[in-house]
Amino acid sequence: MRVLLVEDDDGDALLVEALLEEASAPFVLSRAGTLAEAEEMLADSECVLLDLGLPDSHGLAGLHRLLAKPDAPAILVLTGHDDEQEGINAVAAGAEDFLIKGKVDGELLLRGVRYAVERRRADFAEFQLRETSLLAAEQSRLERGLLPPPLLQGSDVGLDVRYQPGGQRMLLGGDFYDAVGMPDGTVHAIIGDVCGHGPDEAALGVCLRIAWRALVLSGAPAEKVLQTLDQVLVAERHGEGIFTTACMVTVAPDRRSARYFLAGHPEPLLIAGTQIADLPQSKIGVPLGVLPDYAWTGVDVPLPSGWSIACYTDGLIEGRVPDDVDRLGVERLSEILHRQLQEGPDWMDSVIAEVTELNGGALDDDVAILLLKDGK
């Protein structure tokens, strides 16, 4: 155990060394004569024996300075015979304990150092656990905002969703989705991805998802929804370069046609039975937050009997492929999906599992899939 003695008095320093030798303590003892020297040596120490009367510090000022250092070690304060109250004050200020010079033997000093170090470790572990718990709770709230229950009660359009966090689990992403059924039978859906990972990106995704639901429920024309979301993004984002990709789909009340809009997002996949149908040529459009006053245009698609529309975020196509420098891509994803469709209708988990296996482990980015299905 590495112990740093901060003591300017040679006699007191020799006494501490003798006490540790008397107890056969397994310590590596270093010494600093001033607080400035101690600050330079602090990173290599597990415990500090601190005299409160130093040439460049007096009283609790030195203790406060050391405790303010990142990852400060355990600190035991050394006081004189008449300074017991100062030792008590030091403990109240953050020291692990205090010892009175001249009233301590080697065994007591040994136990004091060991206790101080273990208590410091326990406090640090408790702090980490509390921070982790708070982070997990915050991420859970953000995920509920990003991935809400859809508003499709009474609709004949089925909905299936999947969400898989990326490999860096503690860095929550900004993938979001939502679906809303209107009184006239129209069904609207959106899937989006805020660039980057972290609580700011996730919070922005929640903001956009809530704004989208509000706009749809208010009856705003589909052509205007993305333009308004673009304005919301620019107003709410935390950095100038933050953008969001999105795919928005509107299914007509008769279920015979759909219109989709792309804002820099991968094109959806139209599934007819066990086949992937070709979509009309579309203009992908720029992501939200890139060009002011940009007008996104929709693409009309006739829907075959038994149709499904699969929308997904790019985490699904950006995985690695063995012996290939390119990413998976849409073409390979379509091949995987076509093969899995032959196995049965429950293909979503199988596709994610195969893409993950090809990647050689957990995907770097979050994956979200939203599947709209003809319920007639």
Secondary structure, 3 states (H helix, E strand, C coil): CEEEEECCCHHHHHHHHHHHHHCCCCCEEEEECCHHHHHHHHHHCCEEEEECEECCEECCHHHHHHHCCCCCCEEEEEECCCCHHHHHHHHHHCCCEEEECCCCCHHHHHHHHHHHHHHHHHHHHHHHHHHHHHHHHHHHHHHHHHCCCCECCCCCEEEEEEEECCCCCCCCEEEEEEEEECCCCCEEEEEEEEEEECHHHHHHHHHHHHHHHHHHHCCCCHHHHHHHHHHHHHHHCCCCCCCEEEEEEEECCCCCEEEEEEECCCCCEEEECCEEECCCCCCCCCCECCCCCCCCCCEEEECCCCEEEEEECHHHCCCEECCEEEECHHHHHHHHHHHHHHHCCCCHHHHHHHHHHHHCCCCCCCEEEEEEEECC
